[in-house]
């Protein structure tokens, strides 16, 4: 477990480095949602996502032994919390910009959707097509074309920009054409909620393309035609929807920031304690619902488990909501900024999009064929973690440079 302990210690040290505590009774940070602070917050979340992806490798999860959990076990199921930070900051930023920048929606689709999200998304698709072909992966022509068009995912981590694009487009058309602000927020909530409902019907793979329960036959999913398999078609997986409610919460907080700040400042410690208690309670509730009903209930052989998924999804909505509310409350009195968090904050999108390459390339360090590989003291897991983080950074910087070249090429 020393890998975990060292990693956890470094993460805590990073959260303390450059930390600013609002000292004295009644003192609060008025800049807790400033661009610089949220940039560092996104940096912490980006690093958390990388560690989450590493921890999900089978070699880490099966490294238990001696009565303890697998290495980096804290991060295994924490990915949606880190992504919730990105969604919260995005929703918050949109409303703040809408309310403070004149004619903000003019050119919004070009600047905020096409340039900031879609160009990197398609550059990434091309890179993953090259990576897949060079790596000898099975890429039938139809899958390659669909992936390059963005209709399916070559990079199955790239679901986030798809969801964000849909939310940004909905934001643009709703706030441009609907004058009633409350109705605008209601419609945005419905867009997010209906995405969740769509996943519940869509499931994790193309369960609807075949005989009932065809997927329970051993090897059926793994050997199915490519478009039936997990992680290919849009909204194949709860991770597409279980954190996006934070986007809506960010919008609400931005529209009512001063009121919410004022509310928290009165009896702050009591309200913070209530937030923490509610967060723990909703976390336990969500865990109970997922344990009883399960997102992956289709493997029981009783159909696609749509209702089971919906119950689990409903259980995560208050969990994620309470997480970002508690995070906002904590940052009223404490937040951290340092060169590392600012650096990761500046390449958070890029690390997210390129992490899978690093995860894949260095798997030879931790697997012998398909079996987990453990060297003395699990030093190969340490080496894998270091290599993945370092190469993710290098690839992210290269990816950012390529995007700038594309912008320059098309004069964007």
Order of alpha helices (4+ residues) and beta strands (2+ residues): alpha-beta-alpha-alpha-alpha-alpha-alpha-alpha-alpha-alpha-alpha-alpha-alpha-alpha-beta-alpha-alpha-beta-beta-alpha
